[in-house]
Structure formats: C-alpha cells, structure tokens
Amino acid sequence: KENEILNSITEKNDYYKIVKAHNWIVDNLEYNMQESSDNANIYGALKNKTVVCEGYARLFKSLMDKMNIPCVLVSGEGIDIDTGSRENHAWNYVQINEKWYAVDCTWDDPVIVGNGKIGNNTKYKYFLRGNEYMAKDHILSGQFTEGGQVYTYPELSATDY
C-alpha cells in the first residue's frame, strides 16, 4: 500500500511531494482512540486506516523517508486553546529549502459528523508551519518514554513556509 501511495506522487518538487503525502493521509485515515495493538503504527494506518496521532505521524515520516525528504517524528503535548487541557501528541517536522517546518496531519484531519467536507483552511491549518504558529498549542517534549532518552529536534523556522 505504501508503494501504491508513493507511485501516485509523481511531482518532482519537494513541496508538492509533501502536499500529496499530507493529503493522502488526511483524506484516507480516520482518528480512532479505541485500544488496538496497531493504533499507533504504520500497519494500522495502511491496513486499518484508523490510528491515533502517532500512526499519522509515523506514516508521514515513512513516506518522507522513502522520498528522501528529511523528516522527524516529534513528541510532546497538544493544547486545547479554548479549555487549556493538554494531552500527549505526536506530529512531524519536515525540511524544505534548508529550513524545518511543522506538519500535523492529525490536527489537519478533524472528525466530521455526517457527510461534511473539510475546507482548505482546516486541511492545511497545521501544514508547513513555523514556531510562531505551532508554539501556541504544540509543546515539545522530546521524550517518548518516561525516563527514556530526551531527543533534540531540529530548530523550527520562526515563520510559516
């Protein structure tokens, strides 16, 4: 399935490759919090098409890796701006034109009730964003497991792409 996705991305420009991978993930995956052994991995994303944020981020990273576009998986917390509540969250940083930008496919894929469609303002709300935008509701941790190694992430561009 991953090769099928990659074969559908025929663009030569890295920006458009990133757009196509992002769009495939947002258009084809569904957020699912039910307990599952494949809820946070690439297999769950490709086979079941239902995952949590980590599954979205792992598939995005895998696609970027296979297209030779530098990308890292980011661990931290997402903050609900309205309520201030926090929860563990995963997203990505991707490098384009020598700078790093954030991509959060999960938050670009809102849960829609009924047959509604998402508009581009929502679909690209967290696409190639700089630190000024992301720091409002995404807090870096760099630590995937309690007591584990703390990772240092590339420096995110201050501004959006």
Steps between C-alpha positions, in 0.01 A plus 500: 500500500784736582654443156160569343487836679858584401435404136205743495735785597653593166599859577870589483482796738537414873224743599246322280622159618436610859155635403404172329615282792322727751181497294498121462530461877236762583259367234541129578563458874257529785582585859416210732565490875377142554766271647681310228848358462525677163349832610830692489698346217535496121326164467189635671511809277532305175296188574229622737515871411412581862773620737589756765735793440811283520374284211439810288848634582678167444342454156586858400862447609525170313371659179743792537790261566423302186491824295832613656343802667647560849233445765483428873228372729425751777366410843336738740162633606213653312308775678134580452515879480137539615523282812874490573489120526810311387557152364792306360539561129726415204563693177787559258767745396597493134788680329442697182733761348750454785244590771286287730121533520233321702233278346218359713292268282285398798380851580451567127255206498210604725224261599203579278148391587281411204604562141674832557818600322802682637612821338859593419516733803459193720683247281817712500470667841809313627686459171858631469466723802773687682560528871302825542184311401570155647619617844145615581365147536785252445753453783814298430607225735762302314451211739303206361504290817520594866864494607611447138743700292401859426534585131608836365297609200616710207434871546161585352478800270357798688247569223276286280609373159 
